[in-house]
Amino acid sequence: MTSWTPRRAGAVTTTLVLTGLPLPVVPARAAEPDALQVTDQETVTVRLDASGVPVGATLVDVLAAHGSGTAVLRNPSATAGLRNLVGYGRPDTSGDRLVQRVTAGDRLATASTVTGAVPITLHAHYELDGATISPAALRGRSGHLKITYTVTNRTAEPTAITYRDAGKTSHTVTEKVFLPLVGDLVADLPSRYRDVSAEGGTVAGTATGGSHVAYNLVLAPPMGNPQATVTLSAAVTDAEIPDVTMQLIPATTGTDPASRFAGQTFTSTTGANTHLADAAGSVDDQVVSLRAGVAGLADGLTQLATGADALQRQLTGQLVPGADATAAGAARTSTGARRLAEGTGKVASSADALSAGTRQLSAGLTELDTALSRLSGAAGMSASLQAAQALQTAVEQIAAQLGSADDPDTVLGALHTLGAGAARLHGTLSSAAGDATTIAAGIATGAGTASSLSTAASGTATLVSGIVDADCGPNGPLPAADCADLRRAAHQCTGSAAGMHALSGELSKAATGLRALGSGLGQAEDAAAVLSDGISTTAAGLQRLTLALSGPAGGDTAKGVAQGLDALVAGLAQQVHGITALASATGRTTGVAGQVNQGAAQLAAGSSAAAAGAGALATGAGKVAGGSAAVADGTRAAATGAGRLATEAGKGADGGAAATRGAGRLHSDGTQKLTDSIVAGSATPAEVSALFTAMDRRAAQALPYGAPEGATGSAMWQFRMDGTAASDPAGASTGDGTRITVAVGLLVACVLVTGLVRRWKDGADA
């Protein structure tokens, strides 16, 4: 028995027309343009009785050669009942192959009997008035007739199908791959059939008053089913079994428009699913990254809230009280500096008066010395005594006004107090300047940190807003609840960014004020140092002046002005020592008075410098007081801003946590499931696309027996159901023989005419 397993493989390249139907052409190999090219057309005609039982099958094998050259071909074919349809004699054979010599322009046709089982069946079932009836019993009956035709494709072969889903995972499954057969089934009804209806088919009238019923058949998944059932119904009188013809050919995506469209659709769908899965996977990756980023932002905001809260506590608990204390101390320093300026002004005035008095003293002593040198009588001595006594009184008054460092009500006592205050002020200002600089550096660092966090929060808000805009539209992939969480997170990030930006500005202002305060404190420190030096110089000068006026205690050398005047008065009173002793004492007193005058001048100069330094100190202390107040205000504002920042950052952290949870749900319940569903849904189109490819390969092996080496081939199956074979098997046999003879004759005529036409065209071209 002949096997129906195809023996050759190839791909469809062209379409031929034989007996009115297109045939796919399968190349065994490519041919040169001028070489001999051979096509093999195999047509199997199956004869059926009225029930569909095969009563015989014939293979018509036509070889057509064109191009140039001659070849001897070994053509696989059925050999039982083999005969030539063109020419005479029986073709040569070798086993199950025909040995045929062909030359360009030849068309060779043979007919043989198919002895194997045909892999396609057509069965007819008859019902008259709802009851099953055999074809033989139906003849001559009347009533409502229903005929059911069942066509079955039995060419399935288990085949391994490999495909990749949209997730790029390879799958291999075993599917039944059928020969992709398409065609039509036609029933010709005589005029005694009325009210004809055909479910799934078309009905057309004929010139003889009968009906022509046609059905389209697709007998392979996924375009159709391997088994097709069609029915027709009619009111019949004196019934005859209708003749039925069915023709089937293999269809590929390269030859059949419907198969091509379906194959391209599934292939395009597979590619689109892959791109869609890639896009969904990319979105899912972005959501995962977003979740990590939002989680990091939430952690950062939590740390920011903690840091801002700690900063607020530090500012409120330490810096604000310190700034207030600094401001209060600066205010007290300013007040003391003003008082110091007033006191040094008074000292300068007193020093100026003292300098003037000492100048007068020196001048008086000079005049006295001159007068003494001129004394020549008792009257002169009396006048000299009076002048000396008056001068002694003035010196005592000056010495009393200068006083000592232990007496705060005297000039020396006041200068001692001022010197100690200036020294303390210098130390306080030095420490305050250092503290202001340190605080300014710390606040400036905090301002930079707040600015960086503001930028980060703003960038995160922009990122989240972009995702919301892209994926939260009416047709977006994100759920509404997740979109709401993301919008709240974006709003909170924006608020946190604004709060941190404002805090950065406040901290920057506070740092600037503190730096200005430190600079002012440094200037005040320098002025305080100058003042302290001036006070020390003034005190030293006054001390020397006191010694010059009064002389050292308990000594006889380097006597002071007062001692000189005492001696002068004593000399004048006693007169026993004479003018010479008095003049000598007056000369010494005049020298000491000169020293006193010089010291008084130094005192006046030092007092003026001290007064100027005290004025500058008062001015600087005033600036320091103002700057300290500004720093205190800025520090309080910074503390308030830190509190707001802690609150906003806490809200942002809560929103970030919610956004993190939302992004997690978006990943697990949204984008991940979307990607998984796309991948899962892509498996079927990808498998069907691979199935079409396998069916194309199967169609390339569609010839019942196969083409010769180097030839291309096409195949067709014809089924003829003869109604007369229902009740008269003998007649059916005779009828079958007659019809086969006619069919073969028509086929041979078609082949001969086709060959003559081709030769005529070749001659015309030449």
Beta strands, then each sheet from edge to edge (+ up, - down):
strand 1: 14-18
strand 2: 21-27
strand 3: 37-48
strand 4: 54-66
strand 5: 70-76
strand 6: 83-84
strand 7: 92-94
strand 8: 97-103
strand 9: 107-113
strand 10: 120-128
strand 11: 131-132
strand 12: 143-153
strand 13: 157-164
strand 14: 170-177
strand 15: 181-189
strand 16: 193-199
strand 17: 202-205
strand 18: 211-218
strand 19: 227-236
strand 20: 243-250
strand 21: 712-721
sheet 1: 1+ 2- 21+ 3+ 4- 9+ 6-
sheet 2: 1+ 2- 21+ 20- 15+ 18- 17+
sheet 3: 5+ 8- 7+
sheet 4: 11+ 10- 12+ 19- 16+
sheet 5: 13+ 14-
end
